[in-house]
């Protein structure tokens, strides 16, 4: 089972160059059965990453470009009247795919975001008085551009909290840029940018379900669990750790953050072929899990304090077992 996921990760890294942190986070989200919010400038292969993932697993993929004129029905689907039968037939929308890329999610209005929130939280959508279950394998990867904020709708805290992780990505270095040019030239010459994986190598939904079950068997010692909980407590009671932290954090992380941190740490340990969660596993996923769940004070914003600085400070202050 590990070998299949290792092969998938290698495939992702050959298709999305210089973004190993992103590809690992996608796999963690897949294994932990959660959704991913990815923030980064345009052109960093966010869409390509989900496409590459869909090539590696036996699942269907759909990309939705979020715009201000998008309607909830454009995501959920709608009832269509069939005159030949005199009945309404429900036509499914993009959310009924296994992998959904919500591109520039913050450009859609609140009604659309609320429809997506129900899908992410309840794994179902409601049209009229009828609710429809979504596929068992359902992963939303949403993107947003940190550079342009004009004409955007900030995501509400409730929706942000539904994302398992918030991943930040940045431009690759010069060496990777050369490799990207070589890859695109190769694809252009071969007229194929498709997966190098064979059909038999694709992960099935049963494989993913089995891996998720295995992850639940990963041991979390009392010391590791206490450390994890103390990281969350430091966000809620920062005054116990330092005056600086108290000045930075206005509202701490919810219990959903605690659950997400443990699930992601388990998945990280499993990917690295360990049968127990270490403090290093918790630290490796802490930034992505907590980044979008903390509300920072006006003073922190005025000083230009970044989320990563706050989480680094928490990791420095909370004793490691």
Residue frames as qw, qx, qy, qz and C-alpha x, y, z in Angstrom:
[[0.000, 0.885, 0.466, 0.000, 0.00, 0.00, 0.00],
 [0.312, -0.784, 0.108, 0.525, 2.81, 2.42, 0.89],
 [0.449, -0.117, 0.583, 0.667, 4.51, 1.69, -2.41],
 [0.243, 0.650, 0.627, 0.355, 1.43, 2.81, -4.36],
 [0.129, -0.963, -0.208, 0.115, 1.27, 6.13, -2.54],
 [0.469, -0.568, 0.340, 0.585, 5.03, 6.58, -2.88],
 [0.422, 0.216, 0.642, 0.603, 4.68, 6.03, -6.63],
 [0.087, 0.848, 0.489, 0.182, 1.83, 8.55, -6.73],
 [0.299, -0.886, 0.009, 0.353, 3.90, 11.13, -4.85],
 [0.484, -0.286, 0.507, 0.653, 6.84, 10.60, -7.21],
 [0.316, 0.523, 0.643, 0.462, 4.48, 11.04, -10.15],
 [0.072, -0.946, -0.313, 0.045, 3.12, 14.29, -8.70],
 [0.406, -0.741, 0.215, 0.490, 6.65, 15.58, -8.16],
 [0.452, -0.017, 0.603, 0.657, 7.57, 14.85, -11.80],
 [0.166, 0.670, 0.603, 0.399, 4.47, 16.66, -13.05],
 [0.191, -0.954, -0.122, -0.195, 4.58, 19.60, -10.60],
 [0.713, 0.212, -0.291, 0.601, 8.20, 20.66, -10.26],
 [0.226, 0.309, -0.325, 0.865, 9.54, 22.53, -7.26],
 [0.515, -0.397, 0.061, -0.757, 6.35, 22.19, -5.21],
 [0.452, 0.012, -0.880, 0.148, 7.08, 19.12, -3.07],
 [0.100, 0.084, 0.622, -0.772, 5.37, 20.74, -0.10],
 [0.576, 0.160, -0.056, -0.800, 2.18, 21.13, -2.13],
 [0.657, 0.125, -0.675, -0.311, 2.20, 17.57, -3.48],
 [0.283, -0.017, -0.867, 0.411, 2.75, 16.11, -0.02],
 [0.274, 0.124, 0.426, -0.853, -0.06, 18.28, 1.38],
 [0.645, 0.126, -0.350, -0.667, -2.41, 17.02, -1.35],
 [0.580, 0.035, -0.814, -0.009, -1.64, 13.42, -0.37],
 [0.078, -0.057, -0.728, 0.678, -2.13, 14.21, 3.34],
 [0.471, 0.127, 0.126, -0.864, -5.51, 15.79, 2.55],
 [0.676, 0.109, -0.582, -0.439, -6.46, 12.73, 0.49],
 [0.483, 0.003, -0.840, 0.248, -5.44, 10.35, 3.27],
 [0.030, -0.151, -0.620, 0.769, -6.99, 12.43, 6.07],
 [0.040, 0.600, 0.770, 0.215, -10.24, 12.86, 4.11],
 [0.109, -0.740, -0.272, 0.605, -10.17, 16.65, 4.16],
 [0.468, 0.818, 0.258, 0.213, -10.16, 19.65, 1.85],
 [0.622, -0.189, 0.080, 0.756, -7.29, 21.90, 0.83],
 [0.173, 0.971, 0.136, -0.089, -7.01, 25.66, 0.41],
 [0.725, -0.002, 0.185, 0.664, -3.96, 26.65, -1.66],
 [0.055, 0.971, 0.092, -0.214, -2.77, 30.24, -1.80],
 [0.573, -0.290, 0.401, 0.653, -0.17, 31.43, -4.27],
 [0.193, 0.566, -0.257, -0.759, 0.43, 33.63, -7.32],
 [0.832, 0.446, 0.097, -0.316, -0.98, 32.55, -10.70],
 [0.635, 0.631, -0.441, -0.059, 0.95, 30.11, -12.85],
 [0.184, -0.558, 0.772, -0.244, 2.36, 27.86, -10.11],
 [0.408, 0.102, -0.879, -0.227, 0.71, 24.64, -11.39],
 [0.409, -0.039, 0.632, -0.657, -2.12, 24.46, -8.87],
 [0.800, 0.286, 0.009, -0.527, -4.55, 23.21, -11.52],
 [0.595, 0.449, -0.663, -0.076, -1.90, 20.89, -12.93],
 [0.077, -0.304, 0.850, -0.424, -1.36, 19.36, -9.47],
 [0.642, 0.117, 0.520, -0.551, -5.01, 18.27, -9.15],
 [0.761, 0.468, -0.271, -0.359, -5.00, 17.05, -12.75],
 [0.356, 0.456, -0.807, 0.115, -1.92, 14.96, -12.00],
 [0.345, -0.135, 0.775, -0.512, -3.63, 13.57, -8.88],
 [0.768, 0.283, 0.224, -0.528, -6.69, 12.58, -10.91],
 [0.630, 0.505, -0.560, -0.184, -4.37, 10.79, -13.37],
 [0.182, 0.372, -0.863, 0.289, -2.95, 8.73, -10.51],
 [0.305, 0.100, 0.814, -0.484, -6.20, 7.59, -8.93],
 [0.010, -0.338, -0.846, -0.412, -9.30, 6.01, -10.38],
 [0.004, 0.656, 0.520, -0.547, -11.50, 9.08, -9.93],
 [0.334, 0.692, 0.421, 0.482, -13.09, 11.87, -11.94],
 [0.357, -0.346, -0.133, 0.857, -12.02, 15.50, -11.83],
 [0.187, 0.803, 0.454, 0.338, -13.75, 18.80, -12.56],
 [0.343, -0.110, -0.138, 0.923, -12.44, 22.37, -12.48],
 [0.001, -0.857, -0.510, -0.072, -14.76, 25.27, -11.66],
 [0.329, 0.250, -0.052, 0.909, -13.66, 28.85, -12.31],
 [0.181, -0.694, -0.585, 0.380, -15.23, 30.96, -9.57],
 [0.165, 0.316, 0.226, 0.907, -16.49, 34.34, -10.81],
 [0.166, 0.092, 0.401, -0.896, -18.76, 37.04, -9.33],
 [0.612, 0.092, -0.188, -0.763, -21.68, 35.94, -11.53],
 [0.317, 0.051, -0.947, -0.016, -21.48, 32.26, -10.50],
 [0.666, -0.334, -0.028, -0.667, -24.72, 30.83, -9.07],
 [0.533, -0.328, 0.723, -0.294, -25.15, 28.05, -6.48],
 [0.882, 0.298, 0.275, -0.241, -26.88, 25.91, -9.13],
 [0.546, 0.714, -0.437, -0.033, -23.71, 26.13, -11.22],
 [0.025, -0.485, 0.835, -0.259, -22.07, 24.01, -8.51],
 [0.500, -0.044, 0.748, -0.435, -24.84, 21.84, -7.16],
 [0.017, 0.199, 0.882, 0.428, -26.89, 21.20, -10.27],
 [0.381, 0.134, 0.174, -0.898, -30.56, 21.93, -10.81],
 [0.522, 0.344, 0.759, -0.184, -33.95, 20.39, -11.61],
 [0.097, 0.220, -0.554, -0.797, -34.57, 20.31, -15.37],
 [0.659, 0.314, 0.400, -0.554, -38.11, 20.02, -16.72],
 [0.155, -0.090, 0.873, 0.453, -38.58, 17.26, -19.30],
 [0.534, 0.208, -0.009, -0.819, -41.67, 18.07, -21.42],
 [0.539, 0.134, -0.750, -0.358, -41.74, 14.57, -22.91],
 [0.420, -0.204, -0.854, 0.230, -42.37, 13.08, -19.47],
 [0.346, -0.749, -0.237, -0.513, -43.88, 16.11, -17.75],
 [0.772, -0.575, -0.176, 0.208, -41.44, 15.66, -14.84],
 [0.008, -0.917, 0.384, -0.106, -38.46, 17.44, -13.33],
 [0.943, 0.036, -0.175, 0.282, -35.18, 15.54, -13.50],
 [0.418, -0.855, 0.207, 0.227, -32.22, 16.49, -11.33],
 [0.734, 0.581, -0.170, 0.306, -29.11, 17.24, -13.37],
 [0.747, -0.516, -0.076, 0.412, -25.98, 16.91, -11.25],
 [0.153, 0.970, -0.180, 0.055, -23.47, 19.74, -11.04],
 [0.497, 0.607, -0.554, 0.278, -19.65, 19.73, -10.77],
 [0.369, -0.554, 0.583, -0.467, -19.71, 18.95, -7.04],
 [0.944, -0.051, 0.206, -0.253, -20.66, 15.35, -7.82],
 [0.704, 0.518, -0.452, 0.179, -17.13, 14.65, -9.05],
 [0.843, -0.332, -0.276, 0.322, -14.51, 13.03, -6.79],
 [0.506, -0.270, -0.021, 0.819, -11.94, 15.81, -7.18],
 [0.163, 0.901, 0.368, 0.164, -13.11, 19.39, -7.51],
 [0.466, -0.042, -0.044, 0.882, -10.81, 22.35, -8.15],
 [0.017, -0.912, -0.401, 0.083, -12.46, 25.58, -7.00],
 [0.566, 0.202, 0.073, 0.796, -10.25, 28.08, -8.81],
 [0.048, 0.247, -0.097, 0.963, -10.08, 31.57, -7.22],
 [0.280, -0.501, -0.815, 0.075, -12.72, 30.66, -4.68],
 [0.169, -0.529, -0.386, 0.737, -12.78, 34.14, -3.14],
 [0.064, 0.066, -0.364, -0.927, -14.17, 35.66, -6.36],
 [0.308, -0.413, -0.768, -0.381, -17.61, 34.08, -5.86],
 [0.352, -0.499, 0.107, -0.784, -20.35, 35.69, -3.72],
 [0.332, -0.288, 0.722, -0.534, -21.58, 34.41, -0.35],
 [0.845, 0.114, 0.168, -0.496, -24.46, 32.31, -1.73],
 [0.787, 0.420, -0.450, -0.035, -22.10, 30.25, -3.85],
 [0.181, 0.462, -0.752, 0.434, -19.66, 29.85, -0.99],
 [0.578, -0.193, 0.524, -0.596, -22.47, 28.66, 1.31],
 [0.918, 0.232, -0.103, -0.305, -23.42, 25.97, -1.23],
 [0.609, 0.463, -0.604, 0.225, -19.81, 24.83, -1.29],
 [0.191, -0.441, 0.653, -0.586, -19.68, 24.94, 2.52],
 [0.833, -0.075, 0.272, -0.476, -22.58, 22.48, 2.81],
 [0.882, 0.358, -0.303, -0.049, -20.88, 20.14, 0.34],
 [0.369, 0.523, -0.646, 0.417, -17.57, 20.29, 2.22],
 [0.297, -0.354, 0.614, -0.640, -19.06, 19.95, 5.70],
 [0.735, 0.026, 0.442, -0.513, -21.98, 17.59, 5.19],
 [0.178, -0.172, 0.889, 0.386, -20.86, 15.70, 2.06],
 [0.264, 0.563, 0.780, 0.071, -24.24, 16.44, 0.52],
 [0.023, -0.005, -0.169, -0.985, -26.01, 19.18, -1.40],
 [0.229, 0.525, 0.725, -0.381, -29.60, 20.34, -1.12],
 [0.066, -0.062, -0.465, -0.881, -31.71, 21.44, -4.06],
 [0.547, -0.385, -0.346, -0.658, -35.22, 22.51, -3.15],
 [0.717, -0.470, 0.278, -0.433, -36.44, 20.08, -0.50],
 [0.994, 0.072, -0.065, 0.050, -34.24, 17.17, -1.61],
 [0.303, -0.776, 0.539, 0.121, -30.72, 16.36, -0.38],
 [0.892, 0.399, -0.213, 0.005, -28.27, 14.39, -2.51],
 [0.762, -0.525, 0.274, 0.262, -25.27, 12.51, -1.19],
 [0.303, 0.820, -0.457, -0.164, -21.88, 13.28, -2.70],
 [0.829, 0.259, -0.490, 0.076, -19.36, 10.56, -3.64],
 [0.828, -0.519, -0.098, 0.189, -17.56, 8.77, -0.80],
 [0.622, -0.128, 0.132, 0.761, -14.26, 9.99, -2.25],
 [0.138, 0.905, 0.303, 0.264, -14.69, 13.77, -2.34],
 [0.561, -0.385, -0.050, 0.731, -11.87, 16.30, -2.16],
 [0.228, 0.947, 0.192, 0.119, -12.12, 20.03, -2.79],
 [0.589, -0.196, 0.037, 0.783, -8.93, 21.91, -3.58],
 [0.129, 0.950, 0.284, 0.010, -9.63, 25.62, -3.60],
 [0.595, 0.088, 0.023, 0.798, -7.18, 28.27, -4.73],
 [0.011, -0.966, -0.244, 0.086, -6.90, 31.96, -4.10],
 [0.576, 0.506, -0.034, 0.642, -4.55, 34.63, -5.39],
 [0.476, -0.619, -0.322, 0.535, -2.82, 36.71, -2.66],
 [0.354, -0.037, 0.199, 0.913, -1.86, 39.48, -5.11],
 [0.189, -0.275, -0.357, -0.873, -5.23, 40.79, -6.33],
 [0.007, -0.318, -0.802, 0.506, -7.92, 41.53, -3.77],
 [0.324, 0.234, -0.044, -0.915, -10.10, 43.88, -5.82],
 [0.682, 0.089, -0.375, -0.621, -13.48, 42.30, -6.59],
 [0.445, 0.038, -0.886, 0.126, -13.04, 39.44, -4.12],
 [0.673, -0.547, -0.102, -0.487, -15.23, 38.19, -1.29],
 [0.016, -0.494, 0.788, -0.367, -13.22, 37.22, 1.81],
 [0.594, -0.161, -0.779, -0.125, -13.98, 33.69, 2.93],
 [0.584, -0.646, 0.065, -0.488, -16.00, 33.58, 6.18],
 [0.185, -0.538, 0.770, -0.290, -14.29, 32.06, 9.20],
 [0.803, -0.005, 0.487, -0.343, -16.76, 29.14, 9.23],
 [0.857, 0.506, -0.062, -0.074, -15.76, 28.17, 5.71],
 [0.263, 0.723, -0.607, 0.199, -12.06, 28.61, 6.32],
 [0.483, -0.408, 0.691, -0.351, -12.36, 26.29, 9.32],
 [0.915, 0.195, 0.242, -0.255, -13.79, 23.58, 7.04],
 [0.651, 0.625, -0.425, 0.067, -10.54, 23.36, 5.12],
 [0.922, -0.293, -0.115, 0.227, -8.28, 20.73, 6.62],
 [0.617, -0.323, 0.127, 0.706, -5.18, 22.68, 5.57],
 [0.286, 0.951, 0.045, -0.112, -4.21, 26.04, 4.12],
 [0.791, -0.082, 0.259, 0.548, -1.06, 25.70, 2.03],
 [0.131, 0.922, -0.125, -0.341, 1.05, 28.63, 0.86],
 [0.819, 0.143, 0.328, 0.448, 3.21, 28.20, -2.23],
 [0.032, -0.861, 0.175, 0.476, 5.72, 30.51, -3.87],
 [0.616, 0.708, -0.299, -0.173, 7.79, 30.81, -7.05],
 [0.963, -0.070, 0.052, 0.254, 10.37, 28.07, -7.80],
 [0.387, -0.703, 0.338, 0.492, 14.11, 28.74, -7.87],
 [0.329, 0.685, -0.442, -0.477, 16.19, 29.18, -11.05],
 [0.089, -0.261, 0.949, 0.153, 17.26, 25.53, -11.24],
 [0.391, 0.368, 0.807, -0.243, 13.66, 24.35, -11.06],
 [0.419, 0.711, 0.052, -0.563, 12.67, 26.95, -13.66],
 [0.178, 0.499, -0.740, -0.414, 15.09, 25.32, -16.12],
 [0.175, 0.052, 0.983, -0.034, 13.51, 21.91, -15.39],
 [0.429, 0.566, 0.506, -0.489, 10.03, 23.36, -15.98],
 [0.373, 0.666, -0.331, -0.555, 11.14, 24.61, -19.41],
 [0.058, 0.302, -0.924, -0.228, 12.56, 21.18, -20.25],
 [0.300, 0.262, 0.879, -0.263, 9.36, 19.45, -19.14],
 [0.465, 0.653, 0.262, -0.537, 7.10, 21.73, -21.19],
 [0.287, 0.585, -0.587, -0.480, 9.32, 21.29, -24.26],
 [0.081, -0.108, 0.989, 0.053, 9.19, 17.52, -23.83],
 [0.382, 0.444, 0.715, -0.383, 5.40, 17.56, -23.51],
 [0.421, 0.686, -0.066, -0.589, 5.04, 19.79, -26.57],
 [0.191, 0.462, -0.782, -0.373, 7.22, 17.48, -28.66],
 [0.012, 0.043, 0.999, -0.024, 5.36, 14.39, -27.51],
 [0.431, -0.275, -0.355, -0.783, 1.93, 16.03, -27.61],
 [0.707, -0.422, -0.563, -0.074, 1.22, 14.50, -24.21],
 [0.061, -0.531, 0.486, -0.692, 1.22, 15.92, -20.75],
 [0.824, -0.331, -0.219, -0.404, -0.51, 12.90, -19.33],
 [0.688, -0.573, 0.414, -0.165, 0.36, 10.61, -16.50],
 [0.325, 0.509, -0.794, -0.070, 3.32, 8.28, -16.80],
 [0.458, -0.140, 0.788, -0.386, 1.48, 5.85, -14.51],
 [0.213, -0.065, -0.881, -0.417, -0.03, 2.78, -16.11],
 [0.592, -0.362, -0.278, -0.665, -3.72, 2.10, -15.71],
 [0.790, -0.266, -0.548, 0.067, -3.01, -0.81, -13.37],
 [0.448, 0.033, -0.456, 0.768, -0.99, 1.49, -11.10],
 [0.251, -0.497, -0.086, -0.826, -3.92, 3.78, -10.40],
 [0.050, 0.026, 0.783, -0.619, -5.19, 3.87, -6.85],
 [0.305, -0.473, -0.716, -0.413, -8.80, 2.76, -6.47],
 [0.432, -0.610, 0.050, -0.662, -11.29, 4.16, -4.00],
 [0.916, -0.347, -0.197, -0.037, -10.90, 0.88, -2.06],
 [0.706, 0.173, -0.290, 0.622, -7.13, 1.44, -1.84],
 [0.017, 0.509, -0.176, 0.842, -7.67, 4.93, -0.45],
 [0.704, -0.522, -0.083, -0.474, -10.30, 3.70, 2.02],
 [0.917, -0.165, -0.277, 0.235, -7.90, 0.96, 3.19],
 [0.481, 0.307, -0.277, 0.773, -5.09, 3.49, 3.66],
 [0.298, -0.573, 0.068, -0.761, -7.42, 5.75, 5.67],
 [0.870, -0.423, -0.164, -0.193, -8.27, 2.80, 7.92],
 [0.814, 0.052, -0.294, 0.498, -4.58, 1.99, 8.37],
 [0.174, 0.519, -0.204, 0.812, -3.90, 5.59, 9.38],
 [0.601, -0.600, -0.020, -0.527, -6.39, 5.26, 12.23],
 [0.936, -0.253, -0.196, 0.143, -4.20, 2.45, 13.61],
 [0.459, 0.509, -0.333, 0.647, -1.18, 4.75, 13.89],
 [0.578, -0.517, -0.505, 0.379, -0.25, 5.05, 17.56],
 [0.024, 0.752, -0.079, 0.654, -0.45, 8.43, 19.28],
 [0.519, -0.136, -0.655, 0.532, 1.27, 8.26, 22.65],
 [0.305, -0.822, -0.446, 0.182, -0.05, 10.16, 25.65],
 [0.404, -0.515, 0.084, 0.752, 2.97, 12.47, 25.48],
 [0.196, 0.123, 0.546, 0.805, 2.43, 13.23, 21.77],
 [0.134, -0.687, -0.648, -0.302, -1.28, 13.85, 22.31],
 [0.374, -0.766, -0.289, 0.435, -0.56, 16.16, 25.25],
 [0.347, -0.286, 0.280, 0.848, 1.93, 18.09, 23.11],
 [0.076, 0.386, 0.652, 0.648, -0.63, 18.42, 20.31],
 [0.252, -0.791, -0.555, -0.053, -3.32, 19.68, 22.70],
 [0.424, -0.642, -0.120, 0.628, -0.91, 22.14, 24.32],
 [0.269, 0.034, 0.417, 0.867, -0.17, 23.68, 20.92],
 [0.137, -0.617, -0.601, -0.490, -3.89, 24.35, 20.53],
 [0.439, -0.757, -0.411, 0.256, -4.17, 25.65, 24.11],
 [0.438, -0.310, 0.067, 0.841, -1.32, 28.09, 23.39],
 [0.063, 0.330, 0.467, 0.818, -3.49, 29.70, 20.70],
 [0.373, -0.700, -0.527, -0.304, -6.38, 30.12, 23.14],
 [0.548, -0.821, -0.085, 0.137, -4.39, 31.22, 26.18],
 [0.658, 0.538, -0.159, 0.502, -1.32, 32.92, 24.70],
 [0.221, -0.848, 0.234, -0.420, -0.87, 35.03, 27.84],
 [0.875, -0.440, 0.203, 0.002, 0.44, 31.90, 29.61],
 [0.873, 0.156, 0.162, 0.432, 3.36, 31.72, 27.20],
 [0.441, -0.071, 0.065, 0.892, 4.46, 35.24, 26.30],
 [0.133, 0.672, 0.266, -0.678, 3.24, 38.83, 26.16],
 [0.091, 0.371, -0.553, -0.741, 4.21, 38.99, 22.49],
 [0.063, -0.193, -0.938, -0.282, 2.02, 36.01, 21.66],
 [0.034, 0.609, 0.671, -0.421, -0.83, 37.55, 23.64],
 [0.112, 0.601, -0.063, -0.789, -0.52, 40.75, 21.60],
 [0.097, 0.233, -0.732, -0.632, -0.63, 38.84, 18.32],
 [0.179, -0.249, -0.924, -0.230, -3.54, 36.41, 18.80],
 [0.410, -0.170, 0.102, -0.890, -7.09, 37.62, 19.23],
 [0.870, -0.047, 0.195, -0.451, -8.98, 34.32, 18.87],
 [0.267, -0.431, 0.855, 0.113, -7.42, 30.85, 19.00],
 [0.337, 0.125, -0.826, -0.435, -8.06, 27.59, 17.20],
 [0.769, -0.163, 0.046, -0.617, -11.27, 25.56, 17.55],
 [0.708, -0.221, 0.661, -0.110, -11.56, 21.86, 18.50],
 [0.840, 0.526, 0.121, -0.055, -11.82, 21.17, 14.77],
 [0.292, 0.813, -0.493, 0.102, -8.20, 22.32, 14.57],
 [0.474, -0.472, 0.719, -0.188, -7.22, 19.75, 17.21],
 [0.850, 0.210, 0.468, -0.120, -8.89, 16.98, 15.20],
 [0.655, 0.749, -0.100, 0.004, -7.31, 18.20, 11.96],
 [0.008, -0.788, 0.607, -0.106, -3.85, 18.42, 13.52],
 [0.622, -0.268, 0.726, -0.117, -4.04, 14.82, 14.75],
 [0.831, 0.431, 0.340, -0.089, -5.41, 13.48, 11.45],
 [0.499, 0.828, -0.253, 0.044, -2.74, 15.26, 9.42],
 [0.218, -0.683, 0.688, -0.118, 0.04, 14.17, 11.79],
 [0.784, -0.023, 0.611, -0.108, -1.16, 10.56, 11.47],
 [0.769, 0.624, 0.139, -0.007, -1.16, 10.82, 7.66],
 [0.209, 0.864, -0.452, 0.077, 2.31, 12.40, 7.69],
 [0.475, -0.479, 0.730, -0.106, 3.66, 9.60, 9.89],
 [0.834, 0.230, 0.493, -0.088, 2.05, 6.94, 7.65],
 [0.618, 0.781, -0.093, -0.002, 3.54, 8.46, 4.49],
 [0.121, 0.758, -0.617, 0.177, 6.96, 8.29, 6.16],
 [0.772, 0.052, -0.632, -0.038, 6.37, 4.61, 7.04],
 [0.027, 0.238, -0.713, 0.659, 6.12, 5.08, 10.79],
 [0.435, -0.440, -0.763, -0.185, 3.54, 3.35, 12.97],
 [0.367, -0.651, -0.466, 0.474, 3.52, 6.14, 15.57],
 [0.157, 0.909, 0.151, 0.355, 3.10, 9.92, 15.60],
 [0.619, -0.167, -0.231, 0.731, 6.18, 11.84, 16.69],
 [0.091, -0.785, -0.198, 0.580, 6.41, 15.53, 17.69],
 [0.177, -0.309, 0.515, 0.780, 8.15, 16.07, 14.34],
 [0.086, 0.411, 0.817, 0.396, 5.03, 14.85, 12.51],
 [0.088, -0.816, -0.516, 0.243, 2.90, 17.33, 14.45],
 [0.202, -0.672, 0.128, 0.701, 5.34, 20.17, 13.77],
 [0.267, -0.026, 0.686, 0.676, 5.51, 19.29, 10.06],
 [0.010, -0.542, -0.719, -0.435, 1.77, 19.92, 9.56],
 [0.205, -0.598, -0.507, 0.586, 1.17, 22.58, 12.23],
 [0.028, -0.318, 0.160, 0.934, 1.57, 25.59, 9.95],
 [0.209, -0.124, -0.695, -0.677, -0.85, 24.30, 7.31],
 [0.313, -0.498, -0.808, 0.018, -3.43, 23.27, 9.91],
 [0.275, -0.638, -0.445, 0.565, -3.33, 26.43, 12.05],
 [0.265, 0.001, 0.243, 0.933, -2.53, 29.15, 9.50],
 [0.217, -0.348, -0.456, -0.790, -6.17, 29.87, 8.58],
 [0.521, -0.541, -0.658, -0.058, -7.74, 29.10, 11.93],
 [0.411, -0.423, -0.359, 0.723, -6.25, 31.87, 14.03],
 [0.112, 0.904, 0.290, 0.293, -7.62, 35.41, 14.14],
 [0.584, 0.024, -0.196, 0.787, -4.86, 37.92, 14.57],
 [0.179, -0.755, -0.365, 0.514, -5.07, 41.17, 16.51],
 [0.328, 0.934, 0.113, 0.084, -5.12, 44.59, 14.93],
 [0.313, -0.842, 0.402, 0.180, -1.72, 45.20, 16.48],
 [0.672, -0.149, 0.650, 0.323, -0.25, 42.13, 14.75],
 [0.565, 0.644, 0.455, 0.242, -1.71, 43.19, 11.41],
 [0.066, 0.996, -0.048, -0.020, -0.42, 46.74, 11.84],
 [0.414, -0.692, 0.547, 0.223, 3.06, 45.40, 12.57],
 [0.606, 0.525, -0.503, -0.323, 2.92, 43.16, 9.49],
 [0.393, -0.326, 0.844, -0.167, 3.22, 39.98, 11.54],
 [0.571, 0.186, -0.637, -0.483, 2.64, 36.94, 9.34],
 [0.899, -0.246, -0.028, -0.361, 0.79, 33.77, 10.31],
 [0.859, 0.196, -0.399, 0.253, 3.97, 31.72, 9.97],
 [0.171, 0.493, -0.495, 0.694, 5.73, 33.95, 12.52],
 [0.616, -0.401, 0.240, -0.634, 2.95, 33.38, 15.05],
 [0.981, -0.056, -0.116, -0.148, 2.98, 29.60, 14.58],
 [0.642, 0.396, -0.476, 0.452, 6.79, 29.53, 14.74],
 [0.140, -0.513, 0.454, -0.715, 6.57, 31.37, 18.07],
 [0.840, -0.270, 0.109, -0.458, 4.04, 28.83, 19.38],
 [0.944, 0.149, -0.273, 0.107, 6.26, 25.93, 18.34],
 [0.401, 0.488, -0.490, 0.601, 9.22, 27.59, 20.05],
 [0.313, -0.470, 0.386, -0.729, 7.37, 28.22, 23.30],
 [0.898, -0.207, 0.042, -0.385, 5.48, 24.94, 23.83],
 [0.339, -0.544, 0.767, 0.006, 7.83, 22.33, 25.36],
 [0.712, 0.285, -0.557, -0.320, 8.49, 19.28, 23.16],
 [0.869, -0.386, 0.232, -0.204, 8.11, 15.94, 25.02]]
